[in-house]
């Protein structure tokens, strides 16, 4: 099946590019001794987990359904975390999770009896320092609800804990800044870490970014683990799937109001939500910076400000032309929605052999069923 035969919009995951990232992850593991668990909140397309499983140690989750998905489709270690568990949530995941991490000391006190003897118990700590480009994604932002701050710790809780989790990065591309975070954690929490069996340092460490100082990161992780006598974990999401996937769309109209807008058969609010939430313009494969033909790449939704980007092309765009929206794996497929009743993109994987495999497609029945199954 050739790409030209596929109906847009669709996601195309490139196996060769995915393996390239995974080989970097493998090298990090070998150099540092760290274990890596895939962050399903970023990427949960389980149809390609058979490609990822040989390289990683398991999955980590932010809600009960992700725990179940990781356990059923990935295997290895299953880490369960939630900002706010219900008793039913804990009961549903305690038997299938290897590690169950609570967000607060109060949740730990309420539900630990449901976990003891089953999963390894953990608690999220908030170091008050972080590297995050936007406040919305900053775990250590003012008044943060995420984890226990050092000043609020009841030291007695650590007597019955097996491990702790930190998450204080978002697309951190600097090994030096991560080392500084490790030093801060060790200084603030070292007395507690020395009692632990394992420590998860969360995700957001962009070790597959071009030019990242992988050896420096690995050395710091190894030294930290040896200092405190713990097994370290990282929870990569974007680092695993960055630059592996295009969202392929078709220009369905071109309108002009001082600027030309090429309207495509997709929408940021429905298919690439983080573009809208974080105001981070997408990149288009066919575009050329500084070229003479300027276009807004506009969505087909009714939201006035819903657009992918503004960019330039060497030649005028044509109705029916396809465009490739680059780096469209992270926080896209996990956030797909039916806003405006817009057709949801199909999901494909191009294997290293060149074969194109369909992973999923969606139709009107899926849209209808997502809203109601019965009439009153």
C-alpha positions as CSV (number, residue, x, y, z in Angstrom):
1,X,0.0,0.0,0.0
2,X,1.5,3.3,-1.1
3,X,1.1,6.6,0.9
4,X,-0.7,8.2,-2.0
5,X,-3.5,5.6,-1.7
6,X,-4.2,6.4,2.0
7,X,-7.0,8.8,2.8
8,X,-6.0,11.8,4.8
9,X,-5.8,12.8,7.6
10,X,-3.5,10.1,8.9
11,X,-0.6,9.6,11.3
12,X,2.4,7.7,9.8
13,X,4.9,6.3,12.3
14,X,8.3,5.5,10.9
15,X,9.8,2.3,12.4
16,X,13.3,3.1,11.4
17,X,13.2,6.5,13.1
18,X,11.7,5.0,16.2
19,X,14.5,2.4,16.4
20,X,17.0,5.2,16.0
21,X,15.7,6.8,19.2
22,X,15.4,3.4,20.9
23,X,19.1,2.6,20.2
24,X,20.0,5.8,22.0
25,X,17.9,4.7,24.9
26,X,19.6,1.4,24.9
27,X,23.0,3.1,25.1
28,X,21.9,5.2,28.0
29,X,20.8,2.1,29.9
30,X,24.1,0.4,29.2
31,X,26.2,3.3,30.4
32,X,24.2,4.3,33.5
33,X,22.4,1.2,34.8
34,X,19.1,3.2,34.7
35,X,15.9,1.5,33.8
36,X,13.5,3.1,31.4
37,X,9.7,2.9,31.5
38,X,7.6,4.4,28.6
39,X,5.3,7.3,29.7
40,X,1.9,6.3,28.3
41,X,0.5,9.8,28.9
42,X,2.6,10.9,26.0
43,X,2.3,7.9,23.6
44,X,0.0,4.9,24.0
45,X,-0.2,3.5,20.4
46,X,0.2,-0.1,21.5
47,X,0.3,-1.4,17.9
48,X,4.0,-0.5,17.8
49,X,4.8,-1.7,21.3
50,X,6.4,-4.9,19.9
51,X,9.0,-2.6,18.3
52,X,9.6,-0.7,21.6
53,X,9.5,-3.6,24.1
54,X,13.0,-5.1,23.5
55,X,14.5,-1.7,24.4
56,X,12.6,-0.6,27.5
57,X,11.8,-2.1,30.9
58,X,8.0,-1.4,31.0
59,X,5.5,1.4,31.2
60,X,4.4,4.2,33.6
61,X,1.0,5.6,33.9
62,X,-1.0,8.6,35.0
63,X,-4.4,6.9,35.3
64,X,-6.0,3.5,35.8
65,X,-6.7,2.7,32.1
66,X,-3.1,3.4,31.2
67,X,-2.0,1.0,33.9
68,X,-4.2,-1.7,32.4
69,X,-3.0,-1.0,28.9
70,X,0.6,-1.2,29.9
71,X,0.1,-4.4,31.7
72,X,-1.8,-6.0,28.9
73,X,0.1,-4.8,25.8
74,X,3.6,-4.0,26.9
75,X,4.5,-6.1,30.0
76,X,7.7,-5.7,31.9
77,X,7.4,-3.5,34.9
78,X,4.1,-1.6,35.2
79,X,4.3,1.6,37.3
80,X,1.0,3.1,38.4
81,X,0.8,6.8,39.5
82,X,-2.2,9.2,39.7
83,X,-2.6,12.7,41.0
84,X,-5.8,11.6,42.7
85,X,-6.8,7.9,43.2
86,X,-10.2,6.7,44.3
87,X,-10.4,3.6,46.4
88,X,-11.8,1.8,43.3
89,X,-8.9,2.9,41.2
90,X,-6.4,1.5,43.7
91,X,-8.3,-1.8,43.9
92,X,-8.3,-2.1,40.1
93,X,-4.6,-1.5,39.6
94,X,-2.9,-2.9,42.8
95,X,-2.9,-6.5,41.5
96,X,-1.3,-5.7,38.2
97,X,1.1,-2.9,39.1
98,X,4.7,-3.6,40.1
99,X,5.0,-0.1,41.7
100,X,2.1,2.0,42.9
101,X,3.0,5.7,43.6
102,X,0.9,8.1,45.5
103,X,0.9,11.8,45.0
104,X,0.4,12.8,48.6
105,X,0.9,11.6,52.1
106,X,-2.9,11.7,52.7
107,X,-3.6,9.4,49.8
108,X,-0.8,7.1,51.0
109,X,-2.4,7.0,54.5
110,X,-5.9,6.3,53.1
111,X,-5.0,3.6,50.6
112,X,-1.7,1.9,51.5
113,X,-3.6,-1.0,53.2
114,X,-5.0,-1.8,49.8
115,X,-1.6,-2.1,48.3
116,X,0.6,-3.7,50.9
117,X,1.7,-7.2,50.0
118,X,0.9,-6.5,46.3
119,X,2.7,-3.6,44.6
120,X,5.9,-1.9,45.7
121,X,4.8,1.4,47.5
122,X,6.0,4.8,46.4
123,X,5.4,8.5,47.0
124,X,5.9,11.5,44.7
125,X,8.1,14.2,46.1
126,X,8.3,17.8,44.7
127,X,11.8,19.2,44.8
128,X,10.7,22.8,44.1
129,X,13.1,23.1,41.2
130,X,12.5,22.2,37.6
131,X,13.3,22.8,34.0
132,X,10.1,23.5,32.0
133,X,9.6,25.9,29.1
134,X,6.1,26.9,30.1
135,X,4.5,27.4,33.5
136,X,1.5,25.2,32.5
137,X,3.8,22.2,32.3
138,X,6.0,23.1,35.2
139,X,5.7,20.5,38.0
140,X,7.3,22.9,40.5
141,X,5.2,25.9,39.7
142,X,3.8,28.0,42.5
143,X,1.1,26.3,44.5
144,X,1.8,23.0,42.7
145,X,-0.4,20.1,43.7
146,X,2.1,17.6,42.3
147,X,4.0,15.7,45.0
148,X,5.1,16.4,48.6
149,X,7.4,19.4,49.2
150,X,10.4,18.9,51.5
151,X,9.1,21.2,54.2
152,X,5.9,19.2,54.4
153,X,7.4,15.7,54.8
154,X,6.5,13.5,57.7
155,X,9.7,11.5,58.0
156,X,7.9,8.5,59.5
157,X,6.2,7.7,56.1
158,X,9.5,6.6,54.6
159,X,9.8,3.7,57.1
160,X,7.3,1.7,55.0
161,X,8.0,3.0,51.6
162,X,10.0,1.2,48.9
163,X,10.7,4.1,46.6
164,X,10.0,7.7,45.6
165,X,9.2,9.5,42.3
166,X,10.2,13.0,41.2
167,X,9.1,14.6,38.0
168,X,10.6,18.0,37.3
169,X,11.4,18.3,33.7
170,X,9.6,19.1,30.4
171,X,11.7,18.8,27.2
172,X,14.9,19.4,29.1
173,X,17.6,19.3,26.5
174,X,20.6,20.1,28.8
175,X,22.5,17.5,30.7
176,X,24.1,20.2,32.8
177,X,20.7,21.5,34.0
178,X,19.6,17.9,34.8
179,X,22.8,17.3,36.8
180,X,22.0,20.5,38.8
181,X,18.6,19.1,39.5
182,X,20.1,15.9,40.8
183,X,22.4,17.8,43.1
184,X,19.4,19.7,44.5
185,X,17.4,16.5,45.1
186,X,20.3,14.8,46.8
187,X,20.8,17.8,49.1
188,X,17.1,18.1,50.0
189,X,16.1,14.5,50.2
190,X,19.3,12.5,50.6
191,X,18.4,11.2,54.1
192,X,15.2,9.7,52.8
193,X,16.6,8.4,49.5
194,X,19.3,6.4,51.4
195,X,16.4,4.3,52.8
196,X,14.8,3.6,49.5
197,X,15.2,0.6,47.1
198,X,14.3,2.7,43.9
199,X,13.9,6.2,42.8
200,X,12.1,7.4,39.6
201,X,13.3,10.6,38.2
202,X,10.3,11.1,35.9
203,X,10.3,12.1,32.3
204,X,11.0,15.2,30.2
205,X,14.7,14.4,29.9
206,X,15.2,14.9,26.1
207,X,18.3,12.6,25.8
208,X,17.5,11.8,22.1
209,X,17.8,15.5,21.1
210,X,20.6,16.1,18.6
211,X,23.8,17.0,20.4
212,X,22.6,15.9,23.8
213,X,25.5,15.0,26.1
214,X,24.4,11.4,26.7
215,X,27.6,10.3,28.4
216,X,27.4,13.2,30.9
217,X,23.8,12.2,31.7
218,X,24.7,8.6,32.1
219,X,27.7,9.3,34.4
220,X,25.5,11.5,36.7
221,X,22.7,8.9,36.9
222,X,25.2,6.2,37.8
223,X,26.9,8.3,40.4
224,X,23.5,9.2,42.0
225,X,22.4,5.6,42.1
226,X,25.6,4.5,43.7
227,X,25.6,7.4,46.3
228,X,22.1,6.5,47.5
229,X,22.1,2.8,46.9
230,X,19.0,2.8,44.7
231,X,17.8,1.5,41.3
232,X,17.1,4.5,39.2
233,X,14.2,4.9,36.7
234,X,13.5,7.4,34.0
235,X,10.1,7.8,32.4
236,X,10.7,8.9,28.8
237,X,7.9,9.8,26.5
238,X,8.8,12.4,23.9
239,X,12.4,11.2,24.0
240,X,11.3,7.8,22.6
241,X,9.0,9.0,19.8
242,X,10.3,12.4,18.9
243,X,10.6,13.0,15.1
244,X,9.2,9.6,14.3
245,X,5.7,10.5,13.0
246,X,4.0,12.8,10.5
247,X,0.4,13.9,10.5
248,X,-0.5,13.9,6.8
249,X,-3.2,16.3,5.7
250,X,-4.8,17.6,2.4
251,X,-5.4,21.2,1.4
252,X,-9.1,21.5,0.9
253,X,-9.4,25.2,0.3
254,X,-7.4,28.4,0.1
255,X,-9.0,31.7,1.3
256,X,-7.6,35.2,1.5
257,X,-8.1,38.0,4.0
258,X,-4.9,40.0,3.8
259,X,-3.1,36.7,4.3
260,X,-3.6,33.5,2.4
261,X,-4.9,30.6,4.5
262,X,-4.6,27.0,3.3
263,X,-7.4,25.1,5.0
264,X,-6.5,21.4,5.6
265,X,-8.7,18.4,6.6
266,X,-7.5,18.4,10.2
267,X,-7.6,20.6,13.3
268,X,-5.2,21.3,16.1
269,X,-8.1,21.2,18.7
270,X,-9.1,17.8,17.5
271,X,-5.9,16.1,16.3
272,X,-2.8,18.0,17.6
273,X,-4.1,19.7,20.7
274,X,-0.7,20.7,22.2
275,X,-0.1,23.0,19.2
276,X,-3.1,25.0,20.5
277,X,-2.6,24.7,24.2
278,X,1.1,25.7,24.3
279,X,1.0,28.0,21.3
280,X,3.8,26.1,19.6
281,X,3.6,26.3,15.8
282,X,3.9,23.1,13.9
283,X,6.5,22.5,11.2
284,X,5.6,21.5,7.6
285,X,7.9,19.2,5.6
286,X,7.1,20.9,2.3
287,X,7.7,24.4,3.6
288,X,10.9,26.5,3.0
289,X,11.8,29.3,5.3
290,X,12.1,32.6,3.5
291,X,10.4,31.3,0.3
292,X,8.1,33.8,-1.5
293,X,4.7,32.2,-1.0
294,X,3.4,32.8,2.6
295,X,0.5,30.9,4.0
296,X,-1.4,30.3,7.3
297,X,-2.0,26.6,7.6
298,X,-5.5,26.7,9.0
299,X,-7.6,24.0,10.5
300,X,-11.0,22.9,9.3
301,X,-12.6,23.5,12.7
302,X,-14.9,26.4,13.5
303,X,-12.6,27.7,16.2
304,X,-11.4,31.1,14.9
305,X,-7.8,30.8,16.1
306,X,-7.3,27.1,15.2
307,X,-4.3,27.0,13.0
308,X,-1.1,24.9,12.7
309,X,1.4,27.5,11.8
310,X,2.3,30.3,9.4
311,X,5.1,29.4,6.9
312,X,6.4,29.9,3.4
313,X,6.6,27.7,0.3
314,X,8.6,27.8,-2.9
315,X,5.5,27.4,-5.0
316,X,1.9,28.3,-4.5
317,X,-0.1,25.7,-2.7
318,X,-2.9,23.9,-4.6
319,X,-6.2,22.5,-3.5
320,X,-5.7,18.7,-3.2
321,X,-2.0,19.0,-2.3
322,X,-0.8,16.9,0.7
323,X,1.3,18.4,3.5
324,X,3.2,16.5,6.2
325,X,3.0,18.0,9.7
326,X,6.3,16.9,11.3
327,X,6.9,15.4,14.8
328,X,3.3,14.5,15.5
329,X,3.5,11.5,17.8
330,X,3.8,13.0,21.3
331,X,0.5,14.0,23.0
332,X,-1.4,13.7,19.8
333,X,-3.0,10.3,19.5
334,X,-3.6,10.1,23.2
335,X,-5.6,13.4,23.0
336,X,-7.6,12.8,19.9
337,X,-11.2,14.0,20.2
338,X,-14.4,14.4,18.1
339,X,-14.6,18.2,18.2
340,X,-16.9,19.5,15.3
341,X,-17.5,15.9,14.2
342,X,-14.2,16.0,12.2
343,X,-12.9,12.7,10.9
344,X,-10.3,11.3,13.2
345,X,-6.9,10.5,11.6
346,X,-6.2,6.9,10.8
347,X,-2.9,5.5,12.3
348,X,-0.3,3.7,10.2
349,X,3.2,2.4,10.7
350,X,5.8,2.2,7.9
351,X,8.0,-0.8,8.7
352,X,11.7,-0.7,8.0
353,X,11.0,-2.9,5.1
354,X,8.9,-0.2,3.5
355,X,5.6,-2.1,4.2
356,X,2.8,0.2,5.5
357,X,0.7,-1.4,8.2
358,X,-2.7,0.0,9.4
359,X,-2.9,0.2,13.2
360,X,-6.3,1.9,13.5
361,X,-9.0,3.8,11.7
362,X,-12.1,5.6,12.9
363,X,-15.5,6.2,11.4
364,X,-18.9,7.6,12.1
365,X,-19.9,4.7,14.3
366,X,-17.0,5.5,16.7
367,X,-18.1,9.1,16.8
368,X,-21.7,8.2,17.5
369,X,-20.8,5.6,20.1
370,X,-18.5,8.0,22.0
371,X,-21.5,10.2,22.8
372,X,-24.4,7.8,23.6
373,X,-25.2,4.1,23.3
374,X,-28.8,4.2,24.5
375,X,-31.8,6.5,24.2
376,X,-33.9,7.7,27.2
